[in-house]
Amino acid sequence: MEIGIDSFVASIPDPVTGKTVPAIERMENLLEEVEIADRVGLDVFGIGEHHRKEFLDSAPVVILAAAAARTQRIRLTSAVSVLSAADPVRVFQDFATLDLIAKGRAEIVVGRGSFGEAYPLFGFSMSDYDDLFVEKLDLLLKLRDEVHVSWKGRFRPPLTGQGVFPRPHQKALPVWLGVGGTPQSFARAGALGLPLMVAIIGGSFRRFRPLVDLYREAGRRAGHPVDALRVGVHAMGFVGDTTEAAKDAFFPGWAHMFTEIGRERGWSTATRAQFEAMCSPEGAFLIGDPETVRQRARAASESLGGVSRITFQMSSAMLETAAMRRSIELLGTEVAPMIRTAKGAMTDG
């Protein structure tokens, strides 16, 4: 199983002082976090894409390129690229260029986005939410597989055999499909034979098992080999020297972020009791000391019938810089090795 980190490059005010870390300092801290992740042997680092005040990740490929120049081994991916609101030609060119800079370490996770700001910002309508994604994913996959593409759609001028360059270092740029809880998205990923990245930010891992089974069955029916149907999980996670230290470092940023977002969506204020429930054995947070996190990751994999990758979304704790760095070190030096060597149903291949 691969173990990694996803970051939204959160930039939120300190709940005590009300002050926000300057953006230039937050970005430097983020790049140092990627360097640490590379040094301690983690497999992948992802950068999200949002177009909101709370996050500094509106141009993930730029951040990933900066990270590529400062790292040696770790794979670098989006988490996710909002393909529906982008030009697939430009997305492909950006990530092919990243792949050249990173010497073959680039990946893309594409999705429709969990926020809607990108759509009006780039001139698209939310009423075309799914149609945009289906069409643009079709074009992106053609661009991945062909140099000269002939293609026609509703939302972009046609291509009539133009060459799209540069080509990536890898023979085929890896494209994962990022999903939330929509059955059609799981079935689509399976039918296309794309690896699946499931965002599980609440509830329990177990409730996603029917959807993962749907993905695998759709892939089987489409004739894709089992080893192509990889399942990844993006989950809230944080590692501390003790479980209480991990919770205390992560909770304030998480509570602020989900309270603010909750106001927009009609949710109640995020509470410590809710947080503790998510950190329990039945919850979907991978937060605690190294042994607790290892056990929780194992349980998550078993609940879903085996997974290939788990990425920890830990940027909610960005205010605790020392704790963030320590968490990455513990994840790479103590948690990941134990997961990789554990016996049992820890991976889907």
C-alpha positions in Angstrom: 0.0 0.0 0.0 1.2 3.5 -0.8 1.0 6.1 1.9 1.0 9.9 1.2 -0.3 13.3 2.1 -2.8 15.6 0.4 -2.7 19.4 1.1 -5.2 22.1 0.3 -2.5 24.7 1.5 -5.0 25.9 4.1 -4.5 29.5 5.2 -6.8 30.1 8.2 -6.7 32.5 11.2 -5.3 31.4 14.5 -8.4 30.7 16.6 -6.8 32.4 19.6 -5.1 35.5 18.1 -7.2 35.9 14.9 -4.0 36.4 12.9 -3.3 34.6 9.7 0.2 33.4 8.6 1.3 35.5 5.6 0.7 33.6 2.3 4.4 33.7 1.4 5.3 32.0 4.7 2.5 29.4 4.4 3.7 28.5 0.9 7.3 28.1 2.1 6.1 25.9 5.0 4.2 23.8 2.5 7.2 23.2 0.3 9.3 22.2 3.3 6.5 19.7 4.2 6.9 18.1 0.8 10.6 17.9 1.2 10.2 16.2 4.6 7.7 13.7 3.1 10.2 12.9 0.3 13.1 12.5 2.8 11.2 10.1 5.1 10.1 7.9 2.2 6.4 8.7 1.7 5.1 7.6 -1.7 3.0 10.6 -2.9 2.1 14.2 -2.1 -1.0 15.8 -3.6 -2.1 19.4 -3.9 -5.8 20.3 -4.1 -7.5 22.9 -6.3 -9.8 25.5 -4.7 -10.7 29.1 -5.6 -11.5 30.3 -2.1 -9.9 32.6 0.4 -9.1 29.8 2.9 -6.8 28.0 0.5 -3.7 28.9 -1.6 -4.0 26.0 -4.0 -5.8 27.6 -7.0 -2.8 26.7 -9.3 -1.7 23.2 -8.0 0.6 22.4 -10.9 2.7 25.5 -10.1 3.2 24.3 -6.5 3.9 20.8 -7.7 6.6 22.0 -10.1 8.3 23.9 -7.3 8.1 20.8 -5.2 9.5 18.7 -8.0 12.6 20.8 -8.1 13.1 20.2 -4.3 12.5 16.5 -4.2 13.9 13.2 -5.6 11.5 10.3 -5.2 8.0 11.2 -4.1 5.2 11.1 -6.7 3.5 14.4 -7.2 -0.2 14.7 -8.0 -3.3 16.9 -7.9 -5.9 16.2 -5.3 -8.1 17.0 -7.3 -7.9 19.0 -10.5 -11.3 20.5 -11.2 -11.4 19.3 -14.8 -14.9 20.4 -15.4 -13.9 24.1 -15.2 -10.6 23.7 -17.1 -9.4 23.2 -20.7 -8.2 19.6 -20.9 -5.5 20.5 -23.4 -4.0 23.0 -21.0 -4.3 20.5 -18.1 -2.5 17.8 -20.1 0.3 20.2 -21.1 0.7 21.5 -17.6 1.0 18.0 -16.1 3.2 16.7 -19.0 5.5 19.6 -18.3 5.5 18.7 -14.6 6.3 15.1 -15.5 9.4 16.3 -17.3 10.5 18.5 -14.4 9.9 15.6 -12.0 11.5 13.0 -14.2 8.4 10.8 -14.4 6.8 11.4 -11.0 3.6 13.3 -12.0 0.0 12.1 -11.7 -3.4 13.7 -12.1 -6.5 13.1 -10.0 -9.4 14.7 -11.8 -12.9 15.4 -10.5 -15.8 17.8 -10.5 -14.8 19.6 -7.3 -16.7 19.8 -4.0 -17.1 23.6 -4.3 -18.7 25.5 -7.1 -16.6 28.7 -7.3 -14.5 27.5 -10.3 -17.6 27.3 -12.6 -18.7 30.9 -12.8 -15.1 32.0 -12.4 -14.1 30.3 -15.7 -17.4 31.0 -17.5 -19.3 27.7 -17.0 -22.7 26.8 -15.5 -23.3 24.5 -12.6 -26.3 23.2 -14.6 -23.8 21.5 -16.8 -21.9 20.0 -13.8 -21.8 16.4 -15.0 -21.9 17.0 -18.8 -18.8 19.2 -18.5 -16.9 16.5 -16.7 -17.9 13.6 -18.9 -16.9 15.5 -22.1 -13.6 16.9 -20.7 -12.5 13.6 -19.2 -13.1 12.0 -22.6 -10.8 14.6 -24.2 -8.1 14.3 -21.5 -7.9 10.5 -21.9 -7.6 10.9 -25.7 -4.8 13.5 -25.2 -3.0 11.0 -22.9 -3.2 8.2 -25.5 -2.7 10.1 -28.8 -0.4 12.9 -29.9 -2.6 14.1 -32.7 -6.3 14.2 -31.7 -9.4 14.6 -33.7 -12.3 15.4 -31.3 -15.5 17.4 -31.1 -17.7 18.4 -28.1 -20.1 21.0 -26.8 -18.0 23.0 -24.5 -14.7 23.5 -26.4 -13.7 24.2 -30.0 -12.9 20.9 -31.9 -9.5 19.5 -32.4 -8.7 18.4 -36.0 -5.5 16.5 -35.6 -3.3 19.1 -34.0 -0.3 17.8 -32.1 -0.4 18.4 -28.4 3.0 18.9 -26.8 5.0 18.4 -24.7 4.6 14.7 -24.1 5.3 13.4 -20.6 8.3 11.4 -19.6 6.1 8.5 -18.6 4.6 6.5 -21.4 1.1 7.2 -20.1 0.5 9.9 -17.6 -1.4 8.3 -14.7 -5.0 9.7 -14.4 -7.0 8.8 -11.3 -10.7 9.6 -11.0 -11.6 11.5 -7.7 -15.0 10.8 -6.3 -17.2 11.6 -3.4 -20.4 9.6 -2.8 -22.2 9.5 -6.2 -22.8 6.0 -7.5 -22.5 7.1 -11.1 -19.0 8.4 -10.5 -17.9 5.1 -9.1 -19.4 3.2 -12.0 -17.9 5.6 -14.5 -14.4 5.0 -13.1 -14.8 1.3 -13.3 -16.2 1.3 -16.8 -13.2 3.4 -17.9 -10.7 1.3 -16.0 -9.3 4.3 -14.2 -7.9 4.1 -10.7 -10.3 5.5 -8.1 -9.5 8.0 -5.4 -12.4 8.2 -2.8 -12.7 11.2 -0.6 -13.9 10.1 2.8 -14.1 13.1 5.1 -16.8 12.0 7.5 -19.0 9.1 8.5 -17.4 5.7 8.3 -15.2 3.8 5.8 -17.6 0.9 5.8 -20.5 2.8 4.3 -18.4 3.3 1.1 -18.0 -0.5 0.6 -21.1 -0.9 -1.7 -19.8 2.0 -3.9 -16.3 0.5 -4.1 -17.9 -2.9 -5.0 -19.9 -1.1 -7.7 -16.6 0.3 -9.1 -15.0 -3.1 -9.2 -18.0 -4.8 -10.8 -18.3 -2.1 -13.5 -14.6 -2.5 -14.2 -15.0 -6.3 -14.4 -18.0 -6.0 -16.7 -16.0 -3.7 -19.0 -13.2 -6.2 -19.2 -10.5 -4.3 -17.4 -7.9 -6.4 -15.5 -8.1 -6.5 -11.8 -4.7 -4.8 -11.3 -5.9 -1.8 -13.2 -8.8 -1.2 -10.8 -6.8 0.4 -8.0 -8.6 2.0 -5.0 -7.2 5.0 -3.1 -8.6 6.7 -0.1 -8.3 10.4 0.8 -9.1 10.9 4.5 -8.5 13.3 7.3 -5.4 12.1 9.2 -2.7 13.2 11.5 0.0 11.5 13.6 1.3 12.6 16.9 3.6 11.1 19.6 0.4 10.5 21.5 -3.1 10.3 20.4 -4.2 13.3 22.5 -1.4 15.4 21.1 -2.5 14.5 17.5 -6.1 15.4 18.3 -5.2 18.7 20.0 -3.0 19.8 17.1 -5.6 18.9 14.4 -8.9 19.9 16.0 -8.7 23.7 16.1 -8.1 24.1 12.3 -10.6 21.4 11.5 -13.3 23.0 13.6 -12.7 26.4 12.1 -12.7 25.1 8.5 -15.8 23.0 8.8 -17.7 25.6 10.8 -17.1 28.2 8.1 -17.9 25.9 5.3 -20.9 24.6 7.3 -22.4 28.0 7.5 -22.6 28.1 3.7 -24.2 24.7 3.5 -26.6 24.9 6.5 -24.6 22.6 8.8 -24.3 23.0 12.5 -21.2 24.3 14.2 -18.4 21.7 14.3 -17.9 20.5 17.9 -15.3 18.6 19.8 -17.8 15.8 20.4 -18.3 15.3 16.6 -14.5 15.3 16.1 -14.0 12.7 18.8 -16.7 10.5 17.2 -14.8 10.7 13.9 -11.6 9.7 15.7 -13.2 6.7 17.2 -12.8 3.2 15.7 -16.1 3.6 13.9 -15.2 7.0 12.5 -13.3 8.0 9.3 -10.4 10.0 10.8 -7.0 8.5 10.8 -5.7 10.5 13.8 -3.6 9.3 16.7 -0.2 7.9 17.7 1.6 5.7 15.2 0.1 2.4 16.3 -3.4 3.8 16.4 -3.1 5.2 12.9 -1.6 2.0 11.6 -4.6 0.0 13.1 -7.1 2.5 11.7 -5.5 2.4 8.2 -5.6 -1.4 8.3 -9.3 -1.3 9.3 -10.1 1.2 6.5 -8.5 -1.0 3.9 -10.3 -4.1 5.2 -13.6 -2.3 5.2 -13.2 -1.4 1.5 -11.9 -4.8 0.4 -8.3 -3.7 0.1 -6.9 -0.4 -1.0 -3.7 0.6 -2.9 -3.2 4.0 -1.5 -4.2 6.1 1.5 -3.5 9.9 1.5 -3.7 11.9 4.7 -5.4 15.3 4.5 -3.6 17.0 7.3 -3.4 20.7 6.3 -6.1 21.7 8.7 -3.3 21.6 11.3 -1.2 24.1 9.4 -1.0 26.5 12.4 1.0 23.9 14.3 4.1 24.0 12.1 6.3 21.9 14.4 3.5 19.4 14.9 2.9 19.2 11.1 6.5 18.4 10.5 6.6 15.8 13.3 3.4 14.2 11.9 5.0 13.8 8.5 8.1 12.3 10.0 6.1 9.8 12.1 3.9 8.9 9.1 7.0 8.2 7.0 9.3 6.5 9.5 6.8 4.7 11.8 3.4 4.3 10.3 4.1 3.6 6.6 6.8 0.9 7.2 4.4 -0.9 9.6 1.6 -0.8 7.0 3.7 -1.9 4.1 5.0 -5.0 6.1 1.7 -5.9 7.8 0.1 -9.2 6.7 -3.5 -9.5 5.7 -5.9 -7.7 3.4 -4.0 -4.4 3.2 -4.0 -3.8 -0.5 -6.2 -4.4 -3.6 -3.0 -5.1 -5.6 
